[in-house]
Amino acid sequence: MEIQPFEIERYFAAHEFSARYLLSSSDCESLSMEELVSMADGETSRMWKNLKLGYTESCGHPLLRSSVSELYEEISSGEVIITVPEEGIFLLMHALLAPGDHVVCTFPGYQSLYEVARSMGCEVSRWEPDEGRGWRFDPETLARLIRPDTALVVINFPHNPTGYVPSLQDFDTIIDITRQHGAYLLSDEMYRYLEIEPHTMLPPACDRYEMAFTLSGLSKSFGLPGLRIGWIATRYRKKLEKIAMLKDYTTICGSAPSEILAIAALRNRNRIIKKQLLRVKENLCLLDSFFRDYHDLFSWHRPKGGSVCFPRMRAVENTCGFCEQLVDETGILLVSSCIFGFGTHHVRIGFGRENFPEAIEELSAYLEKRFEA
Ligand SMILES: Cc1ncc(COP(=O)(O)O)c(C=O)c1O
């Protein structure tokens, strides 16, 4: 079966390096190389200075795997494989699934979380949230969708694009339902650590369920997408071996400089996350007043985590055309829900970037002019 084009990646490819204001990006402000290198401790600095640009260990640098394993309670460094985040999704699906398998996936979402399975000949059921209840993904809906032949449940919390984070009780129910059906769980935790209220941070799925695969990385919450460093953590070692075997056909191993920089980042994670979260919270306050000012044009649910939200535009029928016009006329990049295959009424707004205050002001000026708001 043919794999469909990755809509959001194509959309960003067309605009990301020409638009003036990226008001829909899901990654937090990127760190500079200088900033990150200056944080490195003695050991990492020495590794950086003496680094030879050879191939690296296929599953990742042992110190990197060990730094990753420290993020989890039940995971040892041997239960971590380093991949590019997006690559991790591709490898995991190919390691876990066979044609004809049934998969349940949160929807709308990051396209590869369902499209890779679909392209392999799997049947994918979409688990959609209830907008009227703050984008809640109701575990009862999962219970209705899951079947005896379900091989995999895919979740992503904090959720891209709605910013929804379930309660711990709902999260445990999701795991219980998955466990009762003997299905694997792929938990995409790329936006973890960006919970607006710290007590709402969920435990990692790989700590909670023996057949769970946590996918995470440094692209979003850490603001280091250029490193292309992510990982899969799981106690299911047999499947980890399969993933490692498949990786020989994608990248073989990671980039040597990126791995050392990633060790530096993880060893300074509290400092990096604190700064990113502060910016996210400040920008979210600006969004509060933006949506107060333009309540006749938008309705929204304040995100509980992550760096994106998914407001409904009351004032236009088709956000697809609106976003195209907006970027053409102002250089402000928003992403329409049509890019997510989720109708034409919503847009994704990202609030992790430093120039967000200026970008939202520019958007306000445009709205004033266009709608005489
Ligand atoms: C939910 C989710 N998972 C995975 C990824 C992939 O991350 P990367 O682009 O760094 O490979 C993204 C990127 O937008 C994402 O939003």
The ligand as an SDF file (V2000), in Angstrom:
LIG
                    3D

 16 16  0  0  0  0  0  0  0  0999 V2000
    3.5300   14.2080   18.4630 C   0  0  0  0  0  0  0  0  0  0  0  0
    4.8120   14.2160   17.7000 C   0  0  0  0  0  0  0  0  0  0  0  0
    5.5610   13.1020   17.6550 N   0  0  0  0  0  0  0  0  0  0  0  0
    6.7050   13.0420   16.9710 C   0  0  0  0  0  0  0  0  0  0  0  0
    7.1820   14.1410   16.2900 C   0  0  0  0  0  0  0  0  0  0  0  0
    8.4500   14.0100   15.4940 C   0  0  0  0  0  0  0  0  0  0  0  0
    9.4960   14.7720   15.9920 O   0  0  0  0  0  0  0  0  0  0  0  0
   10.7300   15.1380   15.0470 P   0  0  0  0  0  0  0  0  0  0  0  0
   10.1580   16.0690   14.0070 O   0  0  0  0  0  0  0  0  0  0  0  0
   11.7230   15.8130   15.8890 O   0  0  0  0  0  0  0  0  0  0  0  0
   11.2410   13.8830   14.4290 O   0  0  0  0  0  0  0  0  0  0  0  0
    6.4320   15.3190   16.2950 C   0  0  0  0  0  0  0  0  0  0  0  0
    6.8900   16.5020   15.5420 C   0  0  0  0  0  0  0  0  0  0  0  0
    6.1550   17.4490   15.2900 O   0  0  0  0  0  0  0  0  0  0  0  0
    5.2260   15.3660   17.0220 C   0  0  0  0  0  0  0  0  0  0  0  0
    4.4610   16.4650   17.0770 O   0  0  0  0  0  0  0  0  0  0  0  0
  1  2  1  0
  2  3  1  0
  2 15  2  0
  3  4  2  0
  4  5  1  0
  5  6  1  0
  5 12  2  0
  6  7  1  0
  7  8  1  0
  8  9  2  0
  8 10  1  0
  8 11  1  0
 12 13  1  0
 12 15  1  0
 13 14  2  0
 15 16  1  0
M  END
$$$$
